[in-house]
Amino acid sequence: MRILSKIRLVLAFMLLILGMITLHAKEDSKALELKKKAIYYEIKAQLATEEITLQEAQRLWKKKIKHLKKEEAK
């Protein structure tokens, strides 16, 4: 009987840890989405003022997102 209560305690602790990891991952994804929106609006402003063409904007978007993903991987 004592073994079962220890197993329950270990499982409850593991569930707590996994919940904390999941919560942390959601916060990171929100920060990533905000960074993507900032890049999008920056490029959109340049496009609206006709500083860059549509093709240049697409190329710039891909380049900045690729750089952002590399930065997040570190």
Secondary structure, DSSP 8 states (H G I E B T S, - for coil): -HHHHHHHHHHHHHHHHHHHHHHHHHHHHHHHHHHHHHHHHHHHHHHHTTSS-HHHHHHHHHHHHHHHHHHHH-
